[in-house]
């Protein structure tokens, strides 16, 4: 392939110098294609431009110099170069004189064109080139300057995430390579477009009708000042653009619909998220700790979050800035607003590289927020209790969302091997997310600081739990109170009144921390009757206080105990009938002790999670995973909207056998998240809703 570089010039001698010098510095990349530099001077009355171009021609920087006798405009000037290329059987590279060429700009554009015989047009990426702009603004560097150096650095920091090229509905004439075949058959700009705008789109559309495609060379970059020559003309730019766009739509009605389809595509939407991976001027990526579901109370999840945040706050990261996003009252309650290095924010802005959510998504809104915040999403799948317990599964309907994150989250973290195994077993076919699995600290001293200065006692037996059925707190407390009337029992449950004189039930989660510490420290035995846990934080607090423990024999408890060399004062039971005898034994024994095998603390655990989360910004498949996430997310949200619309339809319509069938269809679409999307069923259901309520498909979606 032979190649002509066609550069129309209109005034701006300094920009022209930069343009030609940058081309000359990189021309050897494409020397094998016998490149010829053709410059058309469309400002013959500009002495500085004429003098400089004449000198370049004389020195050999320009191979062919054409000086128009008068200003004829961009389109006619370019056509002079295209006519020469067509005559010589060469490809043509149109280059605006307000651009800067960098290393690999030229060779990458050529390589992309040669990679597929149907690629007829190639553009590099740029800071200011409409559909070819990447990375888009605003980003972490766009606020400080728009110099060529800063813009190039922005692109350099993220272009490797993208594939070598992306097919696009059109190309941009600021820096556009045209194949020899297109030049030979379509190789002129239509002069009906006057001085410029839309003329390159017209050419691309004409060639596109016979199958030639436009491609964006993602690994090539050219800086573009943007309409510098037009600004020197006394002309109505806005009017010129509008008139030419109208002309385009009359000739090529497919043009704007194809552009809009591209902007809606997973490829383009993923690109707009990749810009968040541009470092700040200090060279740091932003990490968001999504605490929007954190409440003003103390529980196990909040204990995990607070310890992780305090570890982050003690560090001054070289490569990351950490932000905690939560309600102001929550920040004040947990002291987050007083941190030194972790910045507190209330707004949800799409400016972060990484977002960490410290729990399972129980609502589609949780997923929406995460994907709005950052391209890299990490969820804490602490357990699958809400999926395995039938009453919770019915109430929450989490399966479609958890199936989605199993496949599409950048990463998942688990607080026990048991938690990971159960999650993986539930979503075997969707199990694709990278994982961090590590027990929370199993060193009792990691939990002991909370009880500094608290008086120890043996005043009551404490049953830990909450109001959920799988915790079995209330029933356990009543059994022991009846079996051993001499014991005073406190139950952390739902706060119900009781007729038993030796039993007091408190509402879990609302007891102030100081009072809760006193209750724990004043217990003679701590009972853990839960059937299901992801990790036993209550067990660790009991061991930190040296309290004897009676615990149901469940996998999470066994996993913790297996980390110790020796254990005393911990009694496991399988049947509730064993409880009274074991409680008596525990009361008599009076204490618990463990010998640690390999001590672990919150610093070690937090460091592991942070390094895992931030390492995902370097994943080679990040962009591909983003596109998958967008495609699957569109399906998830459509199913959700159809499910909601169907529920509304069911509640409004009178009962009938037909409704029962429809309800079954809805459940199939919504609940069978591991199944291939049944498009026919979705559309049939949408049509049913339309018939009943006058809704169109757009309303349903």
C-alpha positions in Angstrom: 0.0 0.0 0.0 1.2 3.5 -0.9 0.2 6.3 1.4 -0.2 10.1 0.9 -0.5 12.4 4.0 -2.8 15.3 3.0 -2.5 18.4 5.2 -4.7 21.4 4.3 -3.3 24.6 6.0 -5.1 27.9 6.8 -3.0 30.4 8.8 -1.9 29.6 12.4 1.8 29.2 11.5 2.7 28.0 15.0 0.2 25.2 15.0 1.3 24.3 11.5 4.9 24.1 12.6 4.0 21.8 15.5 1.9 19.6 13.2 4.5 19.1 10.6 7.4 18.7 13.0 5.5 16.0 14.9 4.7 14.2 11.6 8.3 14.4 10.5 9.5 13.0 13.8 7.4 9.9 13.4 7.3 9.3 9.7 9.8 6.5 9.8 7.1 4.3 11.4 5.4 4.0 8.0 8.4 4.3 5.7 7.5 0.9 4.2 4.4 2.4 2.7 6.3 5.1 0.7 4.6 8.0 2.5 4.3 11.3 0.7 3.6 14.5 2.6 1.3 16.8 0.6 0.5 20.2 2.0 -2.1 22.5 0.5 -1.8 26.2 1.6 -5.2 27.7 1.6 -4.0 31.0 3.1 -1.8 32.4 0.3 -1.9 35.9 1.7 -0.4 34.8 5.1 3.3 35.6 4.6 4.4 33.7 7.7 2.7 30.5 6.7 3.9 30.9 3.1 7.5 31.4 4.2 7.5 28.5 6.5 5.9 26.0 4.1 8.2 27.1 1.3 11.2 26.4 3.5 9.8 23.0 4.5 9.3 22.1 0.9 12.8 23.2 0.1 14.3 21.1 3.0 12.3 18.0 2.0 9.9 18.0 5.0 7.1 18.5 2.4 7.1 16.2 -0.7 4.5 18.1 -2.6 3.5 21.7 -1.9 0.3 23.2 -3.4 -0.3 26.9 -2.9 -3.9 27.9 -3.7 -4.1 31.2 -5.5 -7.0 32.2 -3.2 -8.8 30.8 -0.2 -11.1 28.0 -1.5 -11.9 26.3 1.8 -11.1 23.0 3.5 -13.2 20.7 1.2 -11.8 21.8 -2.1 -8.3 21.9 -0.7 -8.5 18.3 0.5 -10.0 17.2 -2.8 -6.8 18.3 -4.5 -4.8 15.9 -2.4 -7.4 13.1 -2.8 -7.3 13.5 -6.6 -3.5 13.0 -6.5 -4.0 9.9 -4.3 -6.6 8.4 -6.6 -4.4 9.0 -9.6 -1.4 7.3 -7.8 -3.5 4.4 -6.4 -2.5 5.5 -2.9 -4.4 5.5 0.4 -4.9 9.0 2.0 -4.4 10.2 5.5 -6.2 13.5 6.1 -4.5 15.5 8.8 -5.7 18.8 10.2 -2.9 21.4 10.7 -4.0 21.9 14.3 -3.0 18.4 15.3 0.0 16.8 17.0 1.2 13.3 16.0 2.8 11.1 18.6 4.8 7.8 18.6 2.7 5.0 17.1 -0.1 7.3 15.8 0.8 6.6 12.2 1.7 2.9 12.3 -1.2 2.0 14.5 -3.7 3.6 12.2 -2.2 1.7 9.2 -2.1 -1.6 11.2 -5.7 -1.3 12.1 -6.7 -0.7 8.5 -4.7 -3.6 7.3 -6.2 -5.9 9.9 -9.5 -6.2 8.1 -10.1 -5.7 4.4 -13.5 -4.1 5.1 -12.1 -1.3 7.2 -12.1 1.7 4.9 -11.5 4.5 7.4 -9.4 4.8 10.6 -9.1 7.6 13.2 -6.8 7.7 16.2 -8.1 8.7 19.6 -8.0 12.3 20.6 -8.8 14.9 23.2 -11.3 16.7 20.9 -12.7 14.7 18.1 -16.4 14.0 18.7 -16.9 10.2 18.5 -13.2 9.6 18.5 -12.6 11.4 21.8 -11.1 9.2 24.5 -10.8 9.6 27.4 -13.8 11.7 27.7 -14.1 14.7 30.0 -14.6 15.3 32.8 -11.9 13.2 34.3 -9.3 13.4 37.0 -6.9 15.5 34.9 -9.3 17.5 32.7 -9.8 20.1 35.4 -6.2 21.3 35.7 -5.3 22.0 32.0 -6.0 21.0 28.4 -2.4 21.2 27.2 -1.3 18.6 24.7 1.0 17.0 27.3 -1.8 16.6 29.9 -4.3 15.3 27.3 -1.7 12.8 26.0 -0.9 11.6 29.6 -4.6 11.1 30.2 -4.9 8.9 27.2 -1.6 7.0 27.9 -2.9 6.1 31.4 -6.0 4.2 30.2 -5.7 3.2 26.5 -4.3 -0.2 27.3 -7.7 -1.2 28.7 -9.2 -1.0 25.3 -8.9 -3.4 22.4 -6.7 -2.4 19.4 -9.7 -0.9 17.6 -13.4 -0.3 17.9 -15.8 -0.3 14.9 -17.8 3.0 14.8 -20.6 4.4 12.7 -18.4 7.1 11.3 -14.9 8.6 11.3 -13.7 12.1 12.1 -11.9 14.2 9.4 -9.3 15.8 11.8 -7.0 12.8 11.3 -8.6 10.2 9.0 -6.9 7.4 7.1 -8.8 6.3 4.0 -8.0 3.0 2.3 -6.8 3.0 -1.4 -10.0 1.1 -2.4 -12.2 3.8 -0.9 -10.1 6.6 -2.4 -10.3 4.9 -5.8 -14.1 4.5 -5.8 -15.4 7.2 -3.5 -12.4 9.4 -3.1 -13.6 13.0 -2.9 -15.4 15.2 -0.4 -18.7 16.6 -1.7 -18.2 20.3 -2.3 -21.9 20.8 -1.6 -20.8 20.9 2.1 -19.1 24.2 1.5 -16.2 25.2 3.7 -16.7 22.2 6.0 -18.6 20.1 8.6 -20.2 16.8 7.9 -18.2 16.3 4.6 -16.3 13.3 6.1 -19.4 11.8 7.4 -20.9 12.0 4.0 -17.9 10.2 2.5 -18.1 7.5 5.2 -21.8 6.9 4.6 -21.3 6.7 0.9 -18.6 4.0 1.3 -20.6 2.4 4.1 -23.5 1.6 1.8 -21.2 -1.0 0.0 -19.8 -2.4 3.2 -16.7 -0.3 4.1 -16.4 0.2 7.9 -14.9 3.0 10.0 -12.7 2.1 13.0 -11.2 4.0 15.9 -7.6 3.0 16.6 -7.6 2.9 20.4 -3.9 2.5 20.7 -3.1 5.6 18.5 -3.5 9.2 19.7 -3.4 12.6 18.0 -3.9 15.9 19.9 -6.5 18.2 18.3 -6.7 22.0 19.1 -10.2 22.0 17.5 -11.6 24.1 14.7 -8.6 26.5 14.9 -8.8 27.4 11.2 -12.5 27.8 11.2 -12.2 30.3 14.0 -10.1 32.6 11.8 -12.9 32.7 9.2 -15.7 35.3 9.5 -18.5 32.7 9.2 -21.5 31.4 11.1 -20.1 28.1 12.4 -23.4 27.1 14.1 -25.4 27.8 11.0 -22.9 26.0 8.9 -23.1 22.9 11.1 -26.9 22.9 11.3 -27.3 23.3 7.5 -24.8 20.5 6.7 -26.3 18.2 9.3 -29.7 18.7 7.6 -28.1 17.9 4.3 -26.6 14.7 5.8 -29.9 13.5 7.1 -31.6 14.0 3.8 -28.9 11.9 2.0 -28.2 9.4 4.7 -31.2 8.9 7.1 -29.3 6.1 8.8 -26.5 8.4 10.0 -27.8 9.7 13.3 -29.6 6.5 14.3 -26.4 4.6 13.9 -24.5 7.2 15.9 -27.1 7.0 18.7 -27.0 3.2 18.6 -23.2 3.4 19.0 -23.5 5.7 22.0 -25.9 3.2 23.6 -23.6 0.3 22.9 -21.7 -1.6 25.7 -18.5 -0.7 23.9 -19.1 3.1 24.2 -20.6 3.0 27.6 -17.7 1.0 29.0 -15.3 3.5 27.5 -17.0 6.3 29.4 -16.3 4.4 32.7 -12.7 3.6 31.9 -11.9 7.3 32.2 -12.3 6.9 36.0 -9.0 5.0 35.9 -7.1 8.1 35.0 -4.9 9.0 38.1 -5.2 12.5 39.7 -2.5 15.1 39.2 -0.8 13.5 42.3 -0.8 10.1 40.4 -3.5 8.5 42.6 -6.7 6.5 41.8 -9.8 7.2 43.9 -11.3 4.4 46.0 -14.9 4.7 47.2 -16.0 2.9 50.4 -19.8 2.7 49.7 -21.3 3.0 53.2 -24.8 4.2 52.1 -26.5 1.3 53.8 -24.6 1.7 57.0 -26.8 2.6 60.0 -26.4 4.5 63.2 -26.0 1.4 65.3 -23.5 -1.2 66.2 -23.6 -4.7 64.6 -21.1 -7.2 63.0 -21.0 -5.6 59.6 -20.5 -2.1 61.0 -17.7 -3.5 63.2 -16.0 -4.9 60.1 -16.4 -1.5 58.3 -15.1 0.6 61.1 -12.0 -1.5 61.6 -11.3 -1.4 57.8 -11.7 2.3 57.6 -9.5 2.9 60.6 -6.8 0.8 59.0 -7.1 2.9 55.8 -7.0 6.1 57.8 -3.6 5.1 59.4 -2.1 4.8 55.9 -0.9 7.4 53.5 -1.1 5.6 50.2 1.2 6.6 47.4 -1.2 5.4 44.7 -4.7 5.8 46.1 -7.1 8.3 47.7 -9.8 6.7 49.9 -13.3 8.2 50.3 -16.1 7.1 52.6 -19.5 7.8 51.2 -22.4 7.8 53.7 -25.0 9.9 55.3 -23.7 12.8 57.5 -25.5 11.5 60.6 -23.9 8.0 60.1 -20.5 9.6 59.7 -20.9 11.5 62.9 -22.2 8.4 64.8 -19.2 6.3 63.8 -16.6 9.1 63.8 -16.0 8.9 60.1 -16.2 12.7 59.7 -13.2 13.0 62.0 -10.8 10.8 60.1 -7.5 12.3 58.8 -6.7 10.5 55.6 -10.0 9.0 54.6 -12.1 11.7 53.1 -15.8 11.9 54.0 -18.4 12.5 51.2 -22.2 12.4 50.9 -22.6 12.8 47.2 -22.7 9.9 44.8 -20.5 11.0 41.9 -19.0 8.8 39.1 -15.4 9.8 39.7 -13.9 6.7 41.4 -11.8 3.9 40.0 -12.8 1.3 42.7 -16.0 1.0 44.8 -16.3 -1.4 47.7 -19.6 -2.4 49.2 -19.3 -4.2 52.5 -22.3 -6.4 52.2 -24.6 -8.2 49.8 -26.8 -6.2 47.4 -30.4 -6.6 48.6 -31.9 -4.1 46.2 -31.2 -3.3 42.6 -30.5 0.3 43.7 -27.4 -1.0 45.5 -26.0 -2.3 42.2 -27.0 0.8 40.3 -25.1 3.0 42.8 -22.0 0.8 42.6 -21.9 0.8 38.9 -22.5 4.6 38.8 -19.6 5.2 41.2 -16.8 3.2 39.5 -15.8 0.7 36.8 -14.3 -1.7 39.4 -16.9 -3.0 41.8 -16.3 -5.3 44.9 -19.1 -6.7 47.0 -18.8 -8.4 50.4 -20.8 -11.6 50.1 -20.8 -12.2 53.9 -23.2 -15.1 53.7 -26.1 -16.5 51.6 -28.6 -16.7 54.5 -31.1 -14.6 52.7 -31.0 -17.0 49.8 -31.0 -20.3 51.8 -33.7 -19.4 54.4 -37.0 -19.8 52.6 -38.8 -17.0 54.3 -36.0 -14.6 53.6 -35.7 -15.8 50.0 -39.4 -15.2 49.5 -39.2 -11.7 51.0 -36.0 -10.5 49.3 -35.9 -12.2 45.9 -32.1 -11.7 45.9 -31.3 -14.6 43.5 -31.3 -12.6 40.3 -29.1 -9.9 41.8 -26.6 -12.3 43.4 -26.4 -14.3 40.2 -25.6 -11.1 38.4 -22.8 -10.1 40.8 -21.4 -13.7 40.7 -20.8 -13.2 37.0 -20.3 -9.4 36.7 -18.7 -8.0 39.9 -15.0 -7.2 39.5 -14.4 -9.0 42.8 -16.2 -10.5 45.7 -14.9 -10.9 49.3 -15.9 -13.6 51.7 -15.2 -13.7 55.5 -14.9 -17.5 55.7 -14.3 -20.4 53.3 -17.7 -21.7 54.2 -19.3 -18.4 53.0 -17.4 -18.7 49.7 -18.2 -22.3 49.2 -22.0 -21.9 49.8 -22.1 -18.9 47.4 -20.1 -20.7 44.7 -22.4 -23.7 45.0 -25.5 -21.6 44.5 -24.1 -20.0 41.3 -21.9 -22.6 39.7 -22.5 -21.5 36.2 -22.2 -17.8 36.9 -19.2 -18.1 39.2 -16.7 -15.8 37.4 -15.9 -12.9 39.7 -12.4 -12.8 41.3 -12.4 -13.6 45.0 -10.8 -12.7 48.2 -11.5 -15.2 51.0 -10.1 -14.8 54.5 -11.5 -15.4 57.9 -12.0 -12.2 59.9 -9.4 -11.9 62.7 -9.4 -15.0 64.9 -7.1 -13.5 67.5 -9.2 -12.7 70.6 -7.1 -9.7 71.4 -8.2 -8.1 68.2 -11.6 -7.7 69.9 -10.5 -7.0 73.4 -9.9 -3.3 73.2 -13.6 -2.7 73.1 -13.8 -3.9 76.7 -11.0 -1.9 78.3 -12.2 -0.6 81.7 -15.4 -2.7 81.6 -16.0 -4.7 84.8 -16.3 -8.5 84.3 -19.1 -10.4 86.1 -21.2 -13.5 86.2 -24.6 -12.0 86.6 -26.6 -13.7 83.8 -26.5 -16.2 80.9 -26.6 -14.3 77.5 -28.2 -15.7 74.4 -27.0 -13.9 71.3 -29.1 -13.4 68.2 -31.7 -11.2 66.7 -35.4 -11.4 65.5 -34.7 -13.7 62.5 -35.8 -17.3 62.7 -32.4 -18.8 61.9 -30.9 -17.1 64.9 -33.2 -19.1 67.2 -32.5 -16.7 70.0 -36.0 -16.3 71.5 -36.8 -20.1 71.5 -33.4 -20.9 73.0 -33.8 -18.4 75.8 -37.2 -19.7 76.7 -36.0 -23.3 76.7 -33.1 -22.5 79.1 -35.2 -20.3 81.3 -37.7 -23.1 81.7 -35.1 -25.8 82.1 -33.0 -23.9 84.7 -35.2 -21.5 86.6 -32.3 -20.5 88.9 -30.5 -18.8 86.0 -31.1 -15.3 85.0 -31.3 -15.1 81.2 -30.9 -12.2 78.8 -31.8 -12.7 75.2 -30.8 -10.4 72.3 -33.8 -11.0 70.1 -36.9 -9.0 69.0 -37.6 -7.3 72.4 -40.8 -9.3 73.1 -42.5 -9.3 76.5 -42.2 -12.6 78.4 -44.1 -14.1 81.3 -40.9 -15.9 82.6 -39.5 -14.1 85.6 -35.9 -15.2 84.9 -35.9 -14.1 81.2 -35.4 -10.6 79.8 -35.5 -10.1 76.0 -33.9 -7.0 74.4 -34.2 -5.8 70.9 -30.9 -6.6 69.1 -29.2 -3.8 67.2 -30.6 -0.9 69.2 -28.9 -1.4 72.6 -26.2 1.3 73.0 -22.6 0.1 72.7 -21.6 0.8 76.3 -24.7 -1.0 77.6 -24.0 -3.9 75.3 -20.4 -4.2 76.4 -21.6 -4.3 80.1 -24.1 -7.1 79.2 -21.4 -9.1 77.5 -18.9 -8.6 80.2 -21.4 -9.4 82.9 -22.4 -12.8 81.5 -21.4 -16.1 83.0 -22.0 -18.0 79.7 -22.6 -16.8 76.2 -24.9 -19.0 74.1 -24.8 -18.9 70.3 -27.8 -20.8 69.0 -27.8 -19.6 65.4 -28.3 -22.3 62.7 -26.4 -20.2 60.1 -23.6 -17.7 60.1 -20.9 -16.5 57.7 -18.6 -15.8 60.5 -19.1 -15.9 64.3 -18.2 -12.4 65.6 -20.1 -13.1 68.8 -17.8 -16.2 69.4 -14.8 -14.0 69.0 -16.1 -11.4 71.5 -16.9 -14.2 74.0 -13.3 -15.5 73.7 -11.9 -12.0 74.0 -13.7 -11.7 77.4 -12.7 -15.2 78.4 -16.4 -16.3 78.7 -17.4 -19.9 78.4 -19.4 -20.5 75.2 -22.2 -22.9 74.3 -22.6 -22.8 70.5 -24.6 -24.7 67.9 -22.2 -26.9 65.9 -22.2 -25.1 62.5 -19.6 -24.8 59.8 -18.6 -21.2 60.5 -18.0 -22.0 64.1 -15.9 -25.1 63.3 -13.8 -23.0 60.8 -12.9 -20.5 63.5 -12.1 -23.1 66.1 -9.9 -25.0 63.7 -7.5 -22.0 63.7 -6.6 -22.7 67.3 -4.1 -25.2 68.7 -6.2 -25.8 71.8 -9.6 -24.7 73.0 -11.1 -24.8 76.5 -14.5 -23.7 77.6 -16.3 -23.9 74.3 -19.2 -26.5 74.1 -20.8 -27.4 70.8 -24.2 -29.0 70.4 -26.2 -30.4 67.6 -29.6 -30.8 69.3 -31.5 -28.3 71.4 -32.1 -31.2 73.9 -28.3 -31.0 74.8 -28.5 -27.4 75.8 -29.5 -27.5 79.5 -26.7 -30.0 80.4 -24.1 -28.0 78.4 -25.1 -24.7 79.9 -24.7 -26.2 83.4 -21.3 -27.5 82.5 -20.2 -24.1 81.0 -21.4 -22.2 84.1 -19.4 -24.6 86.3 -16.3 -24.3 84.1 -16.4 -20.6 84.3 -14.1 -19.4 81.5 -12.7 -20.0 78.0 -9.2 -20.0 76.7 -7.6 -20.7 73.3 -4.0 -21.1 72.1 -3.6 -19.4 68.7 -1.9 -21.2 65.8 -1.2 -18.2 63.6 -2.5 -15.0 65.1 -4.4 -12.7 62.7 -5.6 -9.2 63.3 -7.7 -6.4 61.6 -4.6 -4.8 60.1 -3.7 -8.0 58.2 -7.3 -8.6 57.1 -7.8 -5.0 56.0 -4.5 -4.9 54.1 -5.5 -8.1 52.3 -8.9 -6.8 51.2 -7.5 -3.4 50.1 -4.7 -4.9 48.1 -7.1 -7.3 46.4 -9.6 -4.6 45.6 -7.0 -2.1 44.2 -5.2 -4.9 42.2 -8.4 -5.3 40.1 -7.6 -2.0 38.4 -4.9 -3.8 36.5 -7.0 -6.7 35.3 -6.3 -7.3 31.6 -10.0 -8.2 31.0 -11.4 -5.1 32.7 -12.9 -3.6 29.6 -14.4 -6.9 28.4 -15.9 -7.5 31.8 -17.3 -4.0 31.8 -19.1 -4.6 28.5 -20.5 -7.9 29.8 -21.6 -6.1 32.9 -23.4 -3.5 30.9 -25.1 -6.1 28.7 -26.2 -8.2 31.6 -27.2 -5.2 33.6 -29.5 -4.0 30.8 -31.2 -7.5 30.9 -31.4 -7.5 34.7 -33.0 -4.1 34.8 -35.5 -4.9 32.1 -36.5 -8.1 33.9 -36.9 -6.1 37.1 -39.1 -3.5 35.3 -41.2 -6.3 33.7 -41.4 -8.1 37.1 -42.6 -4.9 38.7 -45.1 -4.1 35.9 -46.4 -7.7 36.1 -46.8 -7.5 39.9 -48.8 -4.2 39.4 -50.9 -5.9 36.7 -51.6 -8.9 38.9 -52.7 -6.7 41.8 -55.0 -4.6 39.6 -56.6 -7.4 37.6 -59.4 -9.6 38.9 -58.3 -13.2 39.8 -58.6 -15.7 37.0 -57.0 -18.9 35.7 -55.3 -16.7 33.1 -53.7 -14.6 35.9 -52.3 -17.7 37.5 -50.6 -18.6 34.2 -49.3 -15.1 33.8 -48.0 -15.0 37.3 -46.1 -18.3 36.7 -44.6 -16.8 33.6 -43.5 -13.8 35.5 -41.9 -15.9 38.2 -40.1 -17.9 35.5 -38.6 -14.8 33.9 -37.7 -13.1 37.2 -36.5 -16.0 39.4 -34.7 -18.3 37.0 -31.6 -16.1 36.9 -29.3 -18.8 35.7 -31.4 -19.5 32.6 -30.8 -18.0 29.2 -33.0 -14.9 28.8 -36.3 -15.9 27.4 -37.0 -13.0 25.1 -40.2 -14.4 23.7 -41.6 -14.8 27.2 -40.6 -11.2 28.1 -42.2 -9.7 25.0 -45.3 -11.8 25.4 -45.7 -10.6 29.0 -45.0 -7.0 27.9 -47.8 -7.3 25.3 -50.1 -8.6 28.0 -49.4 -5.6 30.2 -49.9 -3.4 27.2 -53.4 -4.8 26.5 -54.5 -4.5 30.1 -53.2 -1.0 30.9 -52.5 0.7 27.7 -48.7 0.7 28.2 -46.2 0.6 25.4 -43.0 -1.5 25.4 -41.1 1.7 26.2 -43.2 2.1 29.4 -42.6 -1.5 30.4 -38.8 -1.2 29.8 
